[in-house]
Amino acid sequence: MIMKTIAVRKVVLAVSVFALTVPVLADDTNAPAMPMVTAADFAWDAAIINLEEIRLGEAAQTNSQDKAIRQFGKHMVRDHSRLQQRLEKVAADEGLQLPDTNTFYVPVSAPEEKPATEMMEEGTPQDRLLHAQLDAQHLVSLTGSDFDKAYADAMVNGHYAAIQKFEDASATLQDPALKKYADKGLNIIRHHYEMALKLPNAPAPPPASPSM
């Protein structure tokens, strides 16, 4: 009788543990999956980030009267030029397409059927490039305090978004060379984000700050 009682208790305990475990497994199953990043998309988007930061960094050195803004712009030109050079080497080795290096110096306009205010960042590679070109074109047209405020806002929000892209690439890329590039670039961009938060007129960090 004692042995039967012990056996019954073991069965009850096992059933109880299983009942507690099942919901946990179900929660894991329903967790949103991290978006898979292709080598072609990441290389293209990373180049957009670099080239735009270089163009805006140059504008910061000429359009701003604030020493901190000008110094930050100089820093962006230096770091993102180096990142772009590394990216171009990987892209050349692997046959990946990148935007032209002068793409942010060419005047652009939004398609009539899709005004700039309605364009979404996501879409085709050319859509994403045009979105960035229009934003940069507007920013470099500003001067003085108007430029400083817009630039600080762009640097905080732009680097926040860049961190997300580089984190996704670092976690999901199957391409060893680009994954290594994403890992190294992520550290640099995180540092830029911290610097941007200290700029004059910098906005508050987004509600969900990226992992640092």
Helices and strands as residue ranges (DSSP letters): H 2-30, H 39-63, H 67-94, G 103-105, G 116-118, H 125-140, H 144-172, H 176-196
